[in-house]
Amino acid sequence: MKRFINALIFLTLSSISILNAQEFFRLKESIGMPLRSRSYVDLKGSPYFINTWSKGLIKQSNGQSIKDIDLKYDQLQDELIFKDAKGQELGFAVPVTEFKIDYIINGLAKSSLFRNGFEPFKGSTLLNYYEILYKGQLSLAKKNVKRIEEYREYNSATTTKSIIERVKYYYYSANKLFEFKRDNNSIKEAFGNSAIPLLAYIKENKFNLKNDEDLIKIFNFYSTQLHQ
């Protein structure tokens, strides 16, 4: 009798586990929606942030978070897509407000954070994603805008389509963006009374305002040393 009861308990728990797993995958699949039609055939350059599928974490507008999901960020469409268990590429039925994507570049593990919801700025919308480089008293964001440009080589009948990129930088407080042109005037505009000691810090350390890592150090110095 005891063996029968134990076997019954085991079968019951196994059934519950299977049902829970099925429910998990059902819910996971239900977050997807078909992608808008797009064609990237014979296109020079990549429309994606990272060409390969990369693991990541998303936060959605309904408060739900999903981790360990295969992601690609299409910067041409400014749209995050994912791959389901069947290998199908899908968009998100519930808007994604923030995502982190992990990837390998030059043999090094990297992680990038993106979010939207900023006040519209010079033609942007609340849905546009920005890469968050630094979060502090004054935060730093980056936007890689991509578009397709068509041209013909001299004496050629063939049209070539290429990805054209334009990278822009912003500093922000709360959800309001301000363009940051990565020069001394931008430092003065962004940091106000703290600009003089900050420029001295930049000169002393020979920082390059065109380098992301140096920019992060500059913003961190302001938040941790000059704005306490």
N, C-alpha and C positions, 0 to 999 in steps of 0.2 A: 504493500500500500504506500509505504514511504517513498519507494522508488517511482511509483506511478505519480504521486503528488509532485515530486521533484521534476519529473519529466514534463508534467503539465505546466508547471511554473516556467520551465525553460522554454517550452513551445510558445507560451503566452508572451514572455519577454521578447523572444525572437520575433514574433509577429508584430509586437509594438515597435521594435527597432526598425523592422522593414517598412512599416507604415510611416514612421517618422522620417526615414530616409526618403521614401517616395514623396512625402509631403514637402520635404526640404527641396528636392529637385523640382517638384511642381511649382513651388513658390519662386525658386530661382529662375526657372524658365519663364514665369509669368511677368518678370520685370522687363522682358524684351519686346521690341516692336520692329517691323521691317524697316530697312534703311531706305532713304530716298535714293533714287536712281543716280548713279555716278559712274564715270568711266575714266580710269587713269592709265589707259593703254597708250603706249608710245609717248610717254611723258618723261621729260628729263627732270631729274630731281625728285624729291619725295614729298608727298602731301602730309606725311605723318611726323609727329614729334620723334618717335622711334619706329623704325620700319617693322621690327619683329613684335609679336605678341608678348606683352610683359605683364607680370603679376602686379596687382594693385589693390587698393582699397577705395571704396566710394562712399560718399554720404549723400543721401537724397533729400529732396524737399519735404518728404513726409516723415523725416527723422530716422529712417532706416539706414543702417550701415551694412555693407557687404565687403568682406575681405577675401583675399586669395582668388581674385577673379581675373581672367585674361582680358587685358585692355589694349586699345590703340587710341591715340588722340589724333584725329584728323584735323590738322591746323588749317587746311584749305577751306573746309566747311565749318571749322570751329565747333566740332562735334566729337563727343566721346562715344566709342563703340566697344562692344564686347563680343566674345566668342562663347557660345553655349557648349554644353556637353556633347552635342552632335557636330560641333565644328561650324555651326551657322553663325554668320556675322549679323549682329543686331544692334539697334539703337535702344536707348532706355525709355520705357514707357513713363516712368516717374523721373522728372528732371533731376540731374546730378548737380549738386551745389558745390561739391568739393571732391577732389580725388587725388590720391597719391599713387605714383607709378614707379616701380623699381625696374632698373635695367642695367646692362653692362656696357660700358664704353671704354675703349682702349684697355680692356682687361680689368677695369676697376668697377666695383659695384657703386651705383648711383641711385638716388631717389629724388624725385621732383614732386612738389606739391602745387596743385592748381585749384583755383576757386573762382566763382563768379559772384554776382550780386552787388557789384559796385555801381555807384551812381553812373548813369550814361555820360560818356565823355567824348565829345567831338565825333558823333556818329555811332558810337558803341551802344550796346544794349545791356540790360541786366543779365543776359544769358552768356555774354562773352567771357571766356576764361582767361585768367592771367596767371602766370607762374609766380609763386610767392618766393622770392629770394631771401627775404629777411623780415621777421616780425619783431617789432620793438616799439619804443616811444614814437619813432617815425619808421614806417615800414617801406620795403622796396619790392616792386613788382616788375615783371617783364612780359612783353607781348610780342610773339613772333607772328607777324601777319604775312600770309602767303597768298599768292594769286597766280593764275596761269597767263602767260604771255605767249602769243603766237608770232612767229617771224619766218621769213624765208631768206636762205643764204643767197648770195649774189649768183645770178644765172641758174637758179634752182627752181623747179616747179613744186618741190616738196615743202610743205609747211611744218615747221618744228614747234612743238609746244614745250615750254619750260616753266618750271616753278621759280617764281621770283620772290625773294624773301626781304622783309623789312622788319628789323627788330627795334622795338621802342621800349623805353624804360619810364617808370613812374614811381613817385613816392606817394604814400597815402596815409591818411589818418581816418579812423573809422572806415567808412566806405567811399570816401571821396578821393579821387585820383588827381594827381598833378603831374604834368609831363616833366621828365628829368633828362636833360640833354647831355649829362655826363661831362660837364666842364666846370670851371671855377665859378662862372655866373650862376649855374644851377645850384652849386653848393651854397652860395650866398643867399639865393632865393629860398632854398629848402630849409636851411638851418639858422637863418637870421643872425642873432647875436652870437651864436656859437660858431659861426663860419670862420672867424679869424683863428681861434685855436685849432679848429678842425683842419683848415688849410695848412697850418704849421705841422700838424700831425701827418698829413698826406705828404708834404714835402720831406719831412724827416725820414719817413719810411719808404719814400720813393714809390708811392702807390700809383697805379695806372687807372685812371677813371674809366677806361674802356674795358677793364678786366672785371668780370663778375665777382671773383673771389676777393679782389681788393675793395670793390664797392661794398660787399657784405661786411668786411672789416671796418670800413669807414662808418657805416650805419651802426654797427655794433659799438664802436668807440663812442659815438654820440649818445646812444641809449644808456650805456653802462658807466661812462666817465663824465660826460658833459651835462647830462640831463638826469640828475638824481634828486 
